[in-house]
Amino acid sequence: MKILAIVGSPRLKGNTSFLVDQALDEAARLGAETEKIVISQHEVSPCLGHENCASLESCTQKDDAGWIMEKFYEVDGVILACPVYYLNVTAQMKAFLDRNYFPYKKNLRAKARSVGIIVVAEQMGIEDTLYTLHQFVDWIFFVGRGRRLVVSGYADRPGDAQKDAKLVTEARELGRKMAESLKRE
Ligand SMILES: Cc1cc2nc3c(=O)[nH]c(=O)nc-3n(C[C@H](O)[C@H](O)[C@H](O)COP(=O)(O)O)c2cc1C
């Protein structure tokens, strides 16, 4: 059982990354193989919108999006984690989401049977950000909204999430529940 987290925050020691670590730690405790990919650490360029995906063998952009998506479509569980930037996902996360247009146009759907979503904001925009991520999951995965695990909360400076015991517990629970549901299958 493998769980992959895609992190849209560029802050390596920020709140989102911290909460993802909590979730993955708990999942690993239950025997999951885990991996965290921080998009900003790789080259994931925005979609160029030529709309030729269906007629091409592979995406014309040869950056890191290709191998990241290969993993993303194969793993058993996926966590999409992102802070709110101007009321929605960060540019890094949006670039990654858009690059999934290629497999989408090829009618490929991700195999994950468990999906987690983690969103952090200083004060506003969580609803719109969750809407964006849910909508994306609707298109790419076969995991209905009722079966997705969502954790969202308020934090600003790195370290804030750490001090929020409820948020930490919820993130750990998300990881535990994902691993448990995959184990039960
Ligand atoms: C460019 C930028 C835009 C932001 N926009 C918002 C926003 O619209 N709403 C909000 O509540 N917080 C906003 N924030 C604050 C972040 O969501 C907040 O600091 C969050 O904890 C960052 O998560 P991280 O530590 O995982 O990077 C913004 C921060 C930055 C740098």
The ligand as a Tripos MOL2 file, in Angstrom:
@<TRIPOS>MOLECULE
LIG
   31    33     1     0     0
SMALL
NO_CHARGES

@<TRIPOS>ATOM
      1 C1          1.2980   35.0080   -1.8610 C.3       1 LIG1
      2 C2          0.4710   34.6380   -0.6480 C.ar      1 LIG1
      3 C3         -0.8970   34.7410   -0.7150 C.ar      1 LIG1
      4 C4         -1.6890   34.3900    0.3840 C.ar      1 LIG1
      5 N1         -3.0420   34.4800    0.2770 N.ar      1 LIG1
      6 C5         -3.8150   34.1430    1.3240 C.ar      1 LIG1
      7 C6         -5.2500   34.2020    1.2310 C.ar      1 LIG1
      8 O1         -5.8250   34.5380    0.2040 O.2       1 LIG1
      9 N2         -5.9710   33.8590    2.3290 N.ar      1 LIG1
     10 C7         -5.3710   33.4770    3.5020 C.ar      1 LIG1
     11 O2         -6.0860   33.2180    4.4500 O.2       1 LIG1
     12 N3         -4.0350   33.3650    3.6120 N.ar      1 LIG1
     13 C8         -3.2460   33.6820    2.5410 C.ar      1 LIG1
     14 N4         -1.8820   33.5660    2.6470 N.ar      1 LIG1
     15 C9         -1.2960   33.0280    3.8830 C.3       1 LIG1
     16 C10        -0.9850   31.5240    3.8010 C.3       1 LIG1
     17 O3         -2.0920   30.7750    3.3650 O.3       1 LIG1
     18 C11        -0.5430   31.0350    5.1770 C.3       1 LIG1
     19 O4          0.6010   31.7390    5.5830 O.3       1 LIG1
     20 C12        -0.2780   29.5640    5.2340 C.3       1 LIG1
     21 O5         -0.0530   29.1680    6.5610 O.3       1 LIG1
     22 C13         0.9370   29.1740    4.4030 C.3       1 LIG1
     23 O6          1.1010   27.7790    4.4780 O.3       1 LIG1
     24 P1          2.5630   27.0930    4.4690 P.3       1 LIG1
     25 O7          3.2040   27.4420    5.7730 O.co2     1 LIG1
     26 O8          2.2770   25.6720    4.3060 O.co2     1 LIG1
     27 O9          3.2850   27.6580    3.2950 O.co2     1 LIG1
     28 C14        -1.0770   33.9330    1.5750 C.ar      1 LIG1
     29 C15         0.3260   33.8330    1.6370 C.ar      1 LIG1
     30 C16         1.1020   34.1820    0.5510 C.ar      1 LIG1
     31 C17         2.6080   34.0550    0.6300 C.3       1 LIG1
@<TRIPOS>BOND
     1     1     2 1
     2     2     3 ar
     3     2    30 ar
     4     3     4 ar
     5     4     5 ar
     6     4    28 ar
     7     5     6 ar
     8     6     7 ar
     9     6    13 1
    10     7     8 2
    11     7     9 ar
    12     9    10 ar
    13    10    11 2
    14    10    12 ar
    15    12    13 ar
    16    13    14 ar
    17    14    15 1
    18    14    28 ar
    19    15    16 1
    20    16    17 1
    21    16    18 1
    22    18    19 1
    23    18    20 1
    24    20    21 1
    25    20    22 1
    26    22    23 1
    27    23    24 1
    28    24    25 2
    29    24    26 1
    30    24    27 1
    31    28    29 ar
    32    29    30 ar
    33    30    31 1
@<TRIPOS>SUBSTRUCTURE
     1 LIG1         1 GROUP 0 **** ****
